[in-house]
Amino acid sequence: MKFMSKEYVDVLIPEEKIKEKIEEMAKILNEEYKGKKPVFIVILKGAFIFAANLITKLNFPMNVDFMMISSYEGEKKSSGKVRIEEDIKIDIEGRDVVVVEDIIDTGLTYKHLKMKLLANSPKSLKLVTLLDKRCKRKVDENPDHSCFVIDDHFVVGYGLDYKQMYRNLPYIGILKEE
């Protein structure tokens, strides 16, 4: 496909490096949740590829549920307004909960989500993210585990999009200016 060419996107993190980091993350989580039955909450749409590849490498029983949260509204930066479009269906009271995100930048979305989830009295709540853009943090909310720390780039691929495009790239790339 033409839009996938390097004419439109510069590779920031190649596919093989992502696979390596997911293996490392799976080892950490397999140790951390050994003997437990956590609930994994995947944040749609951006985290679906990361979550699918991570979850298949975990060797403990779990429940998986999904939330759809919006804060970008088709732009290249967060609007600051967090909208829950689809909520979880599973009861998390007294359960270990792991939120799986694609990217944490300002931290505002996760802060909002965290307050909502904590109101349901989980036993524990942790955040796992593919990308951590620490340089953009506006609140003191940091992931418990992240695969990559990145600089201030607008990235696409591996589930992350721009106007619902580029999610299917097998790598993380920086979208070139049009």
C-alpha positions, 0 to 999 in steps of 0.5 A: 500500500502506498500510504504505508511507504516511507514517503509518509511515515518514518520508522521510529521503532521497528517491528522486531524491537516491539516483539522483543519488548513484548516478550520482556513485558510478558516475563515481568507480568507472568512473574507479577501475576503468577497464581492470580486471576487479574482482569485486563482492560484493553483501551480501544482502539489504539491498544488492541494490537499491543494487547493481543500480542502481549496477552497471548504470551501470558500464562495465567488465567485472566478476564479481558474486557474493553473500554473505548476512550477518546481524547484526541478527536481526530487531531494530533494532540489531546483535546484535554477532554476525556470521553468514555465511549464504551465501558467495561462490562465485568465487575472488578471489585476485589480484583487485580486490574491491569489497564493496557494502553497504547500510549501515555502522554499528558496522563490526563486520560489515565487520571480520569480512567483511574478515578473511574476504575478505583470507584469500583474498588479493585484489589489493585490497579496497574497500567501497562503501556506500549509507549510512554511520552514522559516529556508531555506529562501534565499530571503525576500519573505514570505507567507501572510498566512501559515498553518504550519511552519516546520523545515528543513525536506524533506516532502511528502504527501498531494500533495507533492512528491518525484519523483512523488510518495507519493502525495496521503498520507493523512498526511505530512510525512518525507521521511526516507532515503533509 
